Each structure stands twice: as C-alpha cells, then as structure tokens.
Amino acid sequence: MDVVDLADKLSLFTQHWSPKRVATLNDYEIKVVKIQGEFVWHTHDDTDELFLVLSGTLTIQLRDGDVVLGPGQLYVVPRGVEHCPVAQDEVHAVLIEPRGVVNTGSAGGPLTAVVEAL
C-alpha cells in the first residue's frame, strides 16, 4: 500500500470542480478537488457528503443558512439536503462519498464530472 500525499495529488491538476479519486475505502471513494466560484444547488438523495477543507475558505450554502469552513475543518451534508458549495478564492478539499456518486447530484448539467483516478 502506498502513502497518498494530498498536496502532491492536488499539484497534478488545475481544473476546478473536477474531483480526482486518490484512494478507495471499502465502497467509498476518497477524492481531492479544487474549488473556486459557485457550484450548482443540488442534493444527494441516497448519501451524506463529507467536505474536509485543506486550504482556503469554503462556504456551503444551505437553505437554512451557510456553513463556513477553513483549513482543518469538515462538514457532513446530510443526505437529501440541498446545498451549493461556493469559494471566492481557490479551495483545496477532500471529499468522501460512496463509489459512483455524481458530483452534481440530482441537478446534472455542465459541471457534472467524470471522476478519474490520480
């Protein structure tokens, strides 16, 4: 088993909103992602979604109010809760989700990513 260096993996790509799989844990994918700008409002009806911020400031907009995360902080969006991630400046984050989860959830659209392994 190889050690995964998250900073090294993040240095291998520049695209925003394009998660890359860096490891698998049982039926879950561990992904790194670069975030900047505003995503789409969406839900994941069948799963929770974990955001762990490595650098920058990430706002997760919820209909009930915003959650603001800085480096070293995480938040779990409960299944079925509509949310929209936003970052004024670039954010590096880790996502943990079941294998096959679509990043845009029920919304679809041009920001839907095909997850590649790094």
N, CA, C and O atoms as CSV, one atom per row, in Angstrom:
chain,resi,resn,atom,element,x,y,z
A,1,MET,N,N,0.846,-1.183,0.000
A,1,MET,CA,C,0.000,0.000,0.000
A,1,MET,C,C,0.884,1.236,0.000
A,1,MET,O,O,1.830,1.344,0.780
A,2,ASP,N,N,0.558,2.165,-0.888
A,2,ASP,CA,C,1.333,3.392,-0.999
A,2,ASP,C,C,0.723,4.500,-0.157
A,2,ASP,O,O,-0.494,4.579,0.009
A,3,VAL,N,N,1.583,5.346,0.366
A,3,VAL,CA,C,1.140,6.535,1.084
A,3,VAL,C,C,0.620,7.538,0.060
A,3,VAL,O,O,1.232,7.723,-0.991
A,4,VAL,N,N,-0.494,8.181,0.355
A,4,VAL,CA,C,-1.066,9.193,-0.535
A,4,VAL,C,C,-0.704,10.571,0.008
A,4,VAL,O,O,-1.088,10.930,1.121
A,5,ASP,N,N,0.033,11.334,-0.782
A,5,ASP,CA,C,0.395,12.703,-0.423
A,5,ASP,C,C,-0.630,13.631,-1.075
A,5,ASP,O,O,-0.610,13.828,-2.290
A,6,LEU,N,N,-1.515,14.193,-0.273
A,6,LEU,CA,C,-2.610,15.002,-0.813
A,6,LEU,C,C,-2.115,16.238,-1.551
A,6,LEU,O,O,-2.659,16.589,-2.598
A,7,ALA,N,N,-1.099,16.898,-1.028
A,7,ALA,CA,C,-0.562,18.090,-1.700
A,7,ALA,C,C,0.026,17.712,-3.054
A,7,ALA,O,O,-0.140,18.440,-4.032
A,8,ASP,N,N,0.704,16.588,-3.108
A,8,ASP,CA,C,1.259,16.113,-4.374
A,8,ASP,C,C,0.142,15.825,-5.367
A,8,ASP,O,O,0.227,16.233,-6.526
A,9,LYS,N,N,-0.896,15.134,-4.936
A,9,LYS,CA,C,-2.016,14.814,-5.828
A,9,LYS,C,C,-2.695,16.082,-6.336
A,9,LYS,O,O,-3.047,16.167,-7.513
A,10,LEU,N,N,-2.879,17.065,-5.462
A,10,LEU,CA,C,-3.510,18.323,-5.869
A,10,LEU,C,C,-2.655,19.104,-6.872
A,10,LEU,O,O,-3.184,19.885,-7.663
A,11,SER,N,N,-1.341,18.895,-6.841
A,11,SER,CA,C,-0.458,19.607,-7.777
A,11,SER,C,C,-0.538,19.045,-9.196
A,11,SER,O,O,0.001,19.646,-10.126
A,12,LEU,N,N,-1.199,17.907,-9.374
A,12,LEU,CA,C,-1.237,17.241,-10.675
A,12,LEU,C,C,-2.342,17.737,-11.607
A,12,LEU,O,O,-2.407,17.317,-12.762
A,13,PHE,N,N,-3.212,18.625,-11.120
A,13,PHE,CA,C,-4.284,19.129,-11.975
A,13,PHE,C,C,-4.643,20.557,-11.597
A,13,PHE,O,O,-4.314,21.024,-10.507
A,14,THR,N,N,-5.326,21.250,-12.516
A,14,THR,CA,C,-5.680,22.655,-12.278
A,14,THR,C,C,-7.180,22.914,-12.344
A,14,THR,O,O,-7.641,23.965,-11.897
A,15,GLN,N,N,-7.953,21.975,-12.893
A,15,GLN,CA,C,-9.376,22.202,-13.096
A,15,GLN,C,C,-10.126,22.343,-11.775
A,15,GLN,O,O,-9.848,21.643,-10.801
A,16,HIS,N,N,-11.079,23.260,-11.771
A,16,HIS,CA,C,-11.971,23.403,-10.617
A,16,HIS,C,C,-13.181,22.505,-10.813
A,16,HIS,O,O,-13.580,22.219,-11.942
A,17,TRP,N,N,-13.762,22.063,-9.703
A,17,TRP,CA,C,-14.989,21.258,-9.706
A,17,TRP,C,C,-14.811,19.920,-10.425
A,17,TRP,O,O,-15.770,19.378,-10.975
A,18,SER,N,N,-13.589,19.388,-10.422
A,18,SER,CA,C,-13.307,18.121,-11.097
A,18,SER,C,C,-12.619,17.169,-10.113
A,18,SER,O,O,-11.397,17.027,-10.150
A,19,PRO,N,N,-13.389,16.516,-9.235
A,19,PRO,CA,C,-12.787,15.660,-8.208
A,19,PRO,C,C,-11.972,14.523,-8.812
A,19,PRO,O,O,-12.330,13.959,-9.846
A,20,LYS,N,N,-10.867,14.199,-8.141
A,20,LYS,CA,C,-9.987,13.106,-8.559
A,20,LYS,C,C,-9.896,12.083,-7.420
A,20,LYS,O,O,-9.657,12.448,-6.269
A,21,ARG,N,N,-10.087,10.818,-7.746
A,21,ARG,CA,C,-10.017,9.760,-6.740
A,21,ARG,C,C,-8.550,9.470,-6.408
A,21,ARG,O,O,-7.731,9.224,-7.294
A,22,VAL,N,N,-8.240,9.505,-5.101
A,22,VAL,CA,C,-6.871,9.221,-4.663
A,22,VAL,C,C,-6.783,7.941,-3.843
A,22,VAL,O,O,-5.690,7.426,-3.607
A,23,ALA,N,N,-7.936,7.425,-3.405
A,23,ALA,CA,C,-7.955,6.181,-2.631
A,23,ALA,C,C,-9.390,5.663,-2.585
A,23,ALA,O,O,-10.355,6.375,-2.862
A,24,THR,N,N,-9.476,4.386,-2.222
A,24,THR,CA,C,-10.776,3.755,-2.027
A,24,THR,C,C,-10.779,3.114,-0.650
A,24,THR,O,O,-9.804,2.480,-0.247
A,25,LEU,N,N,-11.873,3.282,0.061
A,25,LEU,CA,C,-12.048,2.716,1.395
A,25,LEU,C,C,-13.353,1.950,1.386
A,25,LEU,O,O,-14.428,2.549,1.415
A,26,ASN,N,N,-13.271,0.637,1.346
A,26,ASN,CA,C,-14.463,-0.200,1.197
A,26,ASN,C,C,-15.232,0.271,-0.039
A,26,ASN,O,O,-14.690,0.239,-1.143
A,27,ASP,N,N,-16.463,0.700,0.123
A,27,ASP,CA,C,-17.251,1.164,-1.019
A,27,ASP,C,C,-17.223,2.682,-1.169
A,27,ASP,O,O,-18.053,3.254,-1.876
A,28,TYR,N,N,-16.275,3.331,-0.506
A,28,TYR,CA,C,-16.182,4.796,-0.547
A,28,TYR,C,C,-14.968,5.237,-1.341
A,28,TYR,O,O,-13.928,4.580,-1.345
A,29,GLU,N,N,-15.129,6.374,-2.015
A,29,GLU,CA,C,-14.016,6.993,-2.722
A,29,GLU,C,C,-13.534,8.203,-1.932
A,29,GLU,O,O,-14.329,9.007,-1.444
A,30,ILE,N,N,-12.217,8.310,-1.818
A,30,ILE,CA,C,-11.579,9.478,-1.214
A,30,ILE,C,C,-11.095,10.310,-2.398
A,30,ILE,O,O,-10.307,9.842,-3.220
A,31,LYS,N,N,-11.579,11.556,-2.474
A,31,LYS,CA,C,-11.287,12.399,-3.632
A,31,LYS,C,C,-10.671,13.716,-3.174
A,31,LYS,O,O,-10.969,14.210,-2.087
A,32,VAL,N,N,-9.808,14.277,-4.018
A,32,VAL,CA,C,-9.340,15.646,-3.815
A,32,VAL,C,C,-9.978,16.494,-4.901
A,32,VAL,O,O,-10.237,16.024,-6.010
A,33,VAL,N,N,-10.224,17.747,-4.563
A,33,VAL,CA,C,-10.882,18.646,-5.506
A,33,VAL,C,C,-10.394,20.072,-5.278
A,33,VAL,O,O,-10.091,20.472,-4.154
A,34,LYS,N,N,-10.325,20.826,-6.366
A,34,LYS,CA,C,-10.057,22.261,-6.300
A,34,LYS,C,C,-11.387,22.959,-6.586
A,34,LYS,O,O,-12.087,22.635,-7.546
A,35,ILE,N,N,-11.709,23.914,-5.737
A,35,ILE,CA,C,-12.999,24.584,-5.792
A,35,ILE,C,C,-12.772,26.078,-5.921
A,35,ILE,O,O,-11.980,26.656,-5.176
A,36,GLN,N,N,-13.460,26.704,-6.862
A,36,GLN,CA,C,-13.461,28.169,-6.950
A,36,GLN,C,C,-14.708,28.600,-7.698
A,36,GLN,O,O,-15.086,27.996,-8.702
A,37,GLY,N,N,-15.341,29.653,-7.198
A,37,GLY,CA,C,-16.585,30.128,-7.790
A,37,GLY,C,C,-17.767,29.455,-7.119
A,37,GLY,O,O,-17.661,28.944,-6.004
A,38,GLU,N,N,-18.891,29.465,-7.812
A,38,GLU,CA,C,-20.111,28.885,-7.251
A,38,GLU,C,C,-20.487,27.637,-8.030
A,38,GLU,O,O,-20.441,27.631,-9.260
A,39,PHE,N,N,-20.858,26.582,-7.319
A,39,PHE,CA,C,-21.283,25.330,-7.926
A,39,PHE,C,C,-22.773,25.432,-8.238
A,39,PHE,O,O,-23.287,26.539,-8.399
A,40,VAL,N,N,-23.466,24.329,-8.324
A,40,VAL,CA,C,-24.913,24.319,-8.561
A,40,VAL,C,C,-25.618,23.832,-7.301
A,40,VAL,O,O,-25.075,23.026,-6.545
A,41,TRP,N,N,-26.822,24.324,-7.085
A,41,TRP,CA,C,-27.648,23.806,-5.993
A,41,TRP,C,C,-28.031,22.377,-6.366
A,41,TRP,O,O,-28.497,22.121,-7.476
A,42,HIS,N,N,-27.833,21.455,-5.436
A,42,HIS,CA,C,-28.128,20.052,-5.723
A,42,HIS,C,C,-28.321,19.267,-4.430
A,42,HIS,O,O,-28.024,19.750,-3.337
A,43,THR,N,N,-28.823,18.051,-4.582
A,43,THR,CA,C,-28.975,17.132,-3.453
A,43,THR,C,C,-28.404,15.777,-3.839
A,43,THR,O,O,-28.249,15.452,-5.017
A,44,HIS,N,N,-28.100,15.007,-2.820
A,44,HIS,CA,C,-27.742,13.598,-2.978
A,44,HIS,C,C,-28.767,12.850,-2.131
A,44,HIS,O,O,-28.656,12.799,-0.907
A,45,ASP,N,N,-29.756,12.277,-2.790
A,45,ASP,CA,C,-30.878,11.673,-2.081
A,45,ASP,C,C,-30.510,10.420,-1.298
A,45,ASP,O,O,-31.186,10.076,-0.328
A,46,ASP,N,N,-29.435,9.727,-1.711
A,46,ASP,CA,C,-29.111,8.436,-1.107
A,46,ASP,C,C,-27.881,8.432,-0.218
A,46,ASP,O,O,-27.534,7.389,0.336
A,47,THR,N,N,-27.209,9.575,-0.065
A,47,THR,CA,C,-25.969,9.549,0.712
A,47,THR,C,C,-25.641,10.909,1.323
A,47,THR,O,O,-26.021,11.955,0.797
A,48,ASP,N,N,-24.930,10.866,2.438
A,48,ASP,CA,C,-24.326,12.064,3.011
A,48,ASP,C,C,-23.101,12.411,2.165
A,48,ASP,O,O,-22.639,11.592,1.371
A,49,GLU,N,N,-22.574,13.636,2.338
A,49,GLU,CA,C,-21.371,14.058,1.612
A,49,GLU,C,C,-20.451,14.788,2.578
A,49,GLU,O,O,-20.860,15.759,3.214
A,50,LEU,N,N,-19.207,14.322,2.692
A,50,LEU,CA,C,-18.240,14.929,3.599
A,50,LEU,C,C,-17.312,15.861,2.838
A,50,LEU,O,O,-16.734,15.472,1.823
A,51,PHE,N,N,-17.167,17.097,3.325
A,51,PHE,CA,C,-16.205,18.075,2.818
A,51,PHE,C,C,-15.177,18.309,3.920
A,51,PHE,O,O,-15.547,18.651,5.043
A,52,LEU,N,N,-13.892,18.129,3.618
A,52,LEU,CA,C,-12.791,18.421,4.539
A,52,LEU,C,C,-11.886,19.424,3.837
A,52,LEU,O,O,-11.274,19.101,2.819
A,53,VAL,N,N,-11.798,20.631,4.369
A,53,VAL,CA,C,-11.018,21.691,3.743
A,53,VAL,C,C,-9.548,21.563,4.151
A,53,VAL,O,O,-9.218,21.461,5.332
A,54,LEU,N,N,-8.682,21.573,3.141
A,54,LEU,CA,C,-7.240,21.540,3.372
A,54,LEU,C,C,-6.644,22.940,3.337
A,54,LEU,O,O,-5.758,23.262,4.128
A,55,SER,N,N,-7.137,23.785,2.404
A,55,SER,CA,C,-6.674,25.174,2.317
A,55,SER,C,C,-7.791,26.039,1.757
A,55,SER,O,O,-8.625,25.580,0.977
A,56,GLY,N,N,-7.789,27.300,2.171
A,56,GLY,CA,C,-8.795,28.243,1.708
A,56,GLY,C,C,-10.027,28.253,2.599
A,56,GLY,O,O,-10.058,27.624,3.657
A,57,THR,N,N,-11.037,28.982,2.148
A,57,THR,CA,C,-12.302,29.101,2.874
A,57,THR,C,C,-13.442,28.669,1.967
A,57,THR,O,O,-13.631,29.223,0.884
A,58,LEU,N,N,-14.199,27.678,2.414
A,58,LEU,CA,C,-15.318,27.133,1.656
A,58,LEU,C,C,-16.615,27.461,2.368
A,58,LEU,O,O,-16.752,27.235,3.571
A,59,THR,N,N,-17.567,27.997,1.617
A,59,THR,CA,C,-18.908,28.221,2.141
A,59,THR,C,C,-19.820,27.187,1.505
A,59,THR,O,O,-19.867,27.054,0.282
A,60,ILE,N,N,-20.538,26.461,2.339
A,60,ILE,CA,C,-21.550,25.539,1.842
A,60,ILE,C,C,-22.892,26.190,2.132
A,60,ILE,O,O,-23.339,26.249,3.278
A,61,GLN,N,N,-23.524,26.678,1.073
A,61,GLN,CA,C,-24.821,27.313,1.224
A,61,GLN,C,C,-25.875,26.235,1.431
A,61,GLN,O,O,-25.930,25.248,0.697
A,62,LEU,N,N,-26.700,26.441,2.432
A,62,LEU,CA,C,-27.846,25.581,2.710
A,62,LEU,C,C,-29.076,26.472,2.722
A,62,LEU,O,O,-28.953,27.680,2.926
A,63,ARG,N,N,-30.225,25.926,2.516
A,63,ARG,CA,C,-31.448,26.750,2.522
A,63,ARG,C,C,-31.702,27.345,3.902
A,63,ARG,O,O,-32.374,28.370,4.022
A,64,ASP,N,N,-31.158,26.699,4.962
A,64,ASP,CA,C,-31.340,27.174,6.343
A,64,ASP,C,C,-30.265,28.166,6.784
A,64,ASP,O,O,-30.384,28.755,7.858
A,65,GLY,N,N,-29.219,28.363,5.982
A,65,GLY,CA,C,-28.102,29.222,6.359
A,65,GLY,C,C,-26.801,28.613,5.878
A,65,GLY,O,O,-26.762,27.455,5.462
A,66,ASP,N,N,-25.736,29.396,5.935
A,66,ASP,CA,C,-24.445,28.969,5.405
A,66,ASP,C,C,-23.573,28.302,6.460
A,66,ASP,O,O,-23.643,28.625,7.646
A,67,VAL,N,N,-22.744,27.356,5.996
A,67,VAL,CA,C,-21.702,26.747,6.813
A,67,VAL,C,C,-20.378,27.197,6.206
A,67,VAL,O,O,-20.141,26.987,5.016
A,68,VAL,N,N,-19.511,27.816,7.012
A,68,VAL,CA,C,-18.226,28.310,6.526
A,68,VAL,C,C,-17.123,27.463,7.143
A,68,VAL,O,O,-17.044,27.301,8.361
A,69,LEU,N,N,-16.263,26.920,6.262
A,69,LEU,CA,C,-15.186,26.030,6.699
A,69,LEU,C,C,-13.828,26.600,6.319
A,69,LEU,O,O,-13.645,27.132,5.224
A,70,GLY,N,N,-12.873,26.479,7.248
A,70,GLY,CA,C,-11.489,26.842,6.980
A,70,GLY,C,C,-10.622,25.598,7.018
A,70,GLY,O,O,-11.131,24.493,7.209
A,71,PRO,N,N,-9.320,25.762,6.840
A,71,PRO,CA,C,-8.407,24.623,6.832
A,71,PRO,C,C,-8.522,23.781,8.107
A,71,PRO,O,O,-8.551,24.298,9.224
A,72,GLY,N,N,-8.585,22.472,7.894
A,72,GLY,CA,C,-8.684,21.547,9.010
A,72,GLY,C,C,-10.097,21.331,9.515
A,72,GLY,O,O,-10.299,20.597,10.482
A,73,GLN,N,N,-11.079,21.956,8.878
A,73,GLN,CA,C,-12.469,21.791,9.302
A,73,GLN,C,C,-13.241,20.965,8.286
A,73,GLN,O,O,-12.960,20.990,7.087
A,74,LEU,N,N,-14.232,20.224,8.804
A,74,LEU,CA,C,-15.062,19.421,7.917
A,74,LEU,C,C,-16.516,19.599,8.267
A,74,LEU,O,O,-16.876,20.015,9.368
A,75,TYR,N,N,-17.351,19.267,7.283
A,75,TYR,CA,C,-18.796,19.306,7.469
A,75,TYR,C,C,-19.394,18.172,6.654
A,75,TYR,O,O,-18.951,17.891,5.540
A,76,VAL,N,N,-20.400,17.527,7.217
A,76,VAL,CA,C,-21.112,16.478,6.516
A,76,VAL,C,C,-22.494,17.015,6.133
A,76,VAL,O,O,-23.309,17.345,6.995
A,77,VAL,N,N,-22.736,17.095,4.832
A,77,VAL,CA,C,-24.052,17.486,4.336
A,77,VAL,C,C,-24.926,16.233,4.399
A,77,VAL,O,O,-24.622,15.239,3.739
A,78,PRO,N,N,-25.998,16.265,5.175
A,78,PRO,CA,C,-26.856,15.081,5.274
A,78,PRO,C,C,-27.546,14.756,3.951
A,78,PRO,O,O,-27.849,15.645,3.155
A,79,ARG,N,N,-27.782,13.487,3.741
A,79,ARG,CA,C,-28.478,13.053,2.513
A,79,ARG,C,C,-29.789,13.813,2.358
A,79,ARG,O,O,-30.509,14.059,3.326
A,80,GLY,N,N,-30.073,14.176,1.116
A,80,GLY,CA,C,-31.328,14.847,0.809
A,80,GLY,C,C,-31.365,16.333,1.093
A,80,GLY,O,O,-32.371,16.983,0.809
A,81,VAL,N,N,-30.284,16.899,1.652
A,81,VAL,CA,C,-30.252,18.331,1.960
A,81,VAL,C,C,-29.681,19.089,0.766
A,81,VAL,O,O,-28.565,18.818,0.322
A,82,GLU,N,N,-30.460,20.045,0.250
A,82,GLU,CA,C,-30.000,20.834,-0.880
A,82,GLU,C,C,-28.860,21.750,-0.429
A,82,GLU,O,O,-28.936,22.395,0.617
A,83,HIS,N,N,-27.803,21.791,-1.244
A,83,HIS,CA,C,-26.640,22.595,-0.881
A,83,HIS,C,C,-25.937,23.102,-2.133
A,83,HIS,O,O,-26.147,22.599,-3.236
A,84,CYS,N,N,-25.090,24.122,-1.929
A,84,CYS,CA,C,-24.348,24.724,-3.031
A,84,CYS,C,C,-23.011,25.236,-2.496
A,84,CYS,O,O,-22.974,26.259,-1.814
A,85,PRO,N,N,-21.908,24.535,-2.797
A,85,PRO,CA,C,-20.589,24.996,-2.366
A,85,PRO,C,C,-20.164,26.255,-3.142
A,85,PRO,O,O,-20.436,26.388,-4.335
A,86,VAL,N,N,-19.490,27.169,-2.434
A,86,VAL,CA,C,-19.013,28.415,-3.018
A,86,VAL,C,C,-17.650,28.745,-2.417
A,86,VAL,O,O,-17.434,28.581,-1.216
A,87,ALA,N,N,-16.729,29.215,-3.273
A,87,ALA,CA,C,-15.424,29.671,-2.779
A,87,ALA,C,C,-14.991,30.879,-3.595
A,87,ALA,O,O,-14.863,30.795,-4.817
A,88,GLN,N,N,-14.767,31.997,-2.925
A,88,GLN,CA,C,-14.318,33.192,-3.629
A,88,GLN,C,C,-12.923,32.969,-4.189
A,88,GLN,O,O,-12.662,33.278,-5.352
A,89,ASP,N,N,-12.027,32.436,-3.371
A,89,ASP,CA,C,-10.666,32.095,-3.794
A,89,ASP,C,C,-10.541,30.581,-3.822
A,89,ASP,O,O,-11.386,29.875,-3.271
A,90,GLU,N,N,-9.495,30.082,-4.457
A,90,GLU,CA,C,-9.350,28.637,-4.608
A,90,GLU,C,C,-9.265,27.918,-3.269
A,90,GLU,O,O,-8.563,28.344,-2.352
A,91,VAL,N,N,-9.995,26.825,-3.187
A,91,VAL,CA,C,-10.014,25.949,-2.013
A,91,VAL,C,C,-9.542,24.571,-2.449
A,91,VAL,O,O,-9.892,24.100,-3.531
A,92,HIS,N,N,-8.752,23.933,-1.607
A,92,HIS,CA,C,-8.383,22.531,-1.798
A,92,HIS,C,C,-9.122,21.739,-0.731
A,92,HIS,O,O,-9.096,22.095,0.447
A,93,ALA,N,N,-9.781,20.664,-1.150
A,93,ALA,CA,C,-10.594,19.907,-0.211
A,93,ALA,C,C,-10.535,18.415,-0.513
A,93,ALA,O,O,-10.144,17.989,-1.600
A,94,VAL,N,N,-10.933,17.646,0.482
A,94,VAL,CA,C,-11.110,16.205,0.360
A,94,VAL,C,C,-12.603,15.928,0.447
A,94,VAL,O,O,-13.301,16.493,1.290
A,95,LEU,N,N,-13.083,15.061,-0.424
A,95,LEU,CA,C,-14.468,14.601,-0.390
A,95,LEU,C,C,-14.458,13.107,-0.098
A,95,LEU,O,O,-13.605,12.379,-0.606
A,96,ILE,N,N,-15.389,12.653,0.706
A,96,ILE,CA,C,-15.557,11.217,0.946
A,96,ILE,C,C,-17.003,10.882,0.638
A,96,ILE,O,O,-17.932,11.384,1.270
A,97,GLU,N,N,-17.165,10.007,-0.364
A,97,GLU,CA,C,-18.503,9.658,-0.846
A,97,GLU,C,C,-18.523,8.205,-1.303
A,97,GLU,O,O,-17.480,7.649,-1.646
A,98,PRO,N,N,-19.696,7.588,-1.311
A,98,PRO,CA,C,-19.785,6.238,-1.862
A,98,PRO,C,C,-19.372,6.227,-3.337
A,98,PRO,O,O,-19.581,7.202,-4.058
A,99,ARG,N,N,-18.796,5.130,-3.764
A,99,ARG,CA,C,-18.399,4.960,-5.156
A,99,ARG,C,C,-19.592,5.246,-6.074
A,99,ARG,O,O,-20.706,4.784,-5.828
A,100,GLY,N,N,-19.336,6.015,-7.135
A,100,GLY,CA,C,-20.360,6.272,-8.134
A,100,GLY,C,C,-21.232,7.484,-7.899
A,100,GLY,O,O,-22.099,7.777,-8.722
A,101,VAL,N,N,-21.034,8.203,-6.800
A,101,VAL,CA,C,-21.848,9.403,-6.551
A,101,VAL,C,C,-21.512,10.463,-7.595
A,101,VAL,O,O,-20.342,10.733,-7.865
A,102,VAL,N,N,-22.540,11.054,-8.171
A,102,VAL,CA,C,-22.383,12.119,-9.162
A,102,VAL,C,C,-22.245,13.446,-8.425
A,102,VAL,O,O,-23.058,13.766,-7.557
A,103,ASN,N,N,-21.204,14.226,-8.775
A,103,ASN,CA,C,-20.923,15.452,-8.021
A,103,ASN,C,C,-22.057,16.468,-8.059
A,103,ASN,O,O,-22.226,17.230,-7.107
A,104,THR,N,N,-22.835,16.497,-9.137
A,104,THR,CA,C,-23.944,17.449,-9.235
A,104,THR,C,C,-25.258,16.853,-8.742
A,104,THR,O,O,-26.308,17.486,-8.852
A,105,GLY,N,N,-25.203,15.639,-8.200
A,105,GLY,CA,C,-26.383,15.011,-7.627
A,105,GLY,C,C,-27.554,15.002,-8.581
A,105,GLY,O,O,-27.431,14.582,-9.732
A,106,SER,N,N,-28.687,15.467,-8.098
A,106,SER,CA,C,-29.923,15.462,-8.876
A,106,SER,C,C,-29.982,16.572,-9.913
A,106,SER,O,O,-30.856,16.549,-10.780
A,107,ALA,N,N,-29.069,17.550,-9.847
A,107,ALA,CA,C,-29.139,18.713,-10.739
A,107,ALA,C,C,-28.584,18.439,-12.133
A,107,ALA,O,O,-29.107,18.966,-13.115
A,108,GLY,N,N,-27.525,17.618,-12.239
A,108,GLY,CA,C,-26.899,17.383,-13.530
A,108,GLY,C,C,-26.296,18.658,-14.070
A,108,GLY,O,O,-26.010,19.577,-13.303
A,109,GLY,N,N,-26.094,18.735,-15.389
A,109,GLY,CA,C,-25.603,19.952,-16.016
A,109,GLY,C,C,-24.144,19.901,-16.383
A,109,GLY,O,O,-23.495,18.866,-16.238
A,110,PRO,N,N,-23.612,21.037,-16.869
A,110,PRO,CA,C,-22.249,21.083,-17.410
A,110,PRO,C,C,-21.140,20.884,-16.375
A,110,PRO,O,O,-20.012,20.576,-16.758
A,111,LEU,N,N,-21.413,21.046,-15.093
A,111,LEU,CA,C,-20.383,20.834,-14.082
A,111,LEU,C,C,-20.302,19.378,-13.615
A,111,LEU,O,O,-19.500,19.057,-12.738
A,112,THR,N,N,-21.116,18.504,-14.188
A,112,THR,CA,C,-21.052,17.085,-13.829
A,112,THR,C,C,-19.704,16.535,-14.282
A,112,THR,O,O,-19.341,16.638,-15.454
A,113,ALA,N,N,-18.969,15.953,-13.342
A,113,ALA,CA,C,-17.617,15.467,-13.612
A,113,ALA,C,C,-17.584,13.957,-13.746
A,113,ALA,O,O,-18.380,13.242,-13.137
A,114,VAL,N,N,-16.652,13.490,-14.554
A,114,VAL,CA,C,-16.310,12.072,-14.601
A,114,VAL,C,C,-15.098,11.917,-13.699
A,114,VAL,O,O,-14.044,12.491,-13.974
A,115,VAL,N,N,-15.234,11.146,-12.625
A,115,VAL,CA,C,-14.158,11.025,-11.643
A,115,VAL,C,C,-13.054,10.145,-12.205
A,115,VAL,O,O,-13.288,9.008,-12.617
A,116,GLU,N,N,-11.830,10.705,-12.212
A,116,GLU,CA,C,-10.646,9.983,-12.669
A,116,GLU,C,C,-9.773,9.681,-11.466
A,116,GLU,O,O,-9.809,10.392,-10.462
A,117,ALA,N,N,-8.995,8.629,-11.576
A,117,ALA,CA,C,-8.036,8.297,-10.525
A,117,ALA,C,C,-6.727,9.005,-10.799
A,117,ALA,O,O,-6.313,9.135,-11.951
A,118,LEU,N,N,-6.075,9.463,-9.742
A,118,LEU,CA,C,-4.723,10.052,-9.861
A,118,LEU,C,C,-3.703,9.038,-9.393
A,118,LEU,O,O,-2.504,9.317,-9.406
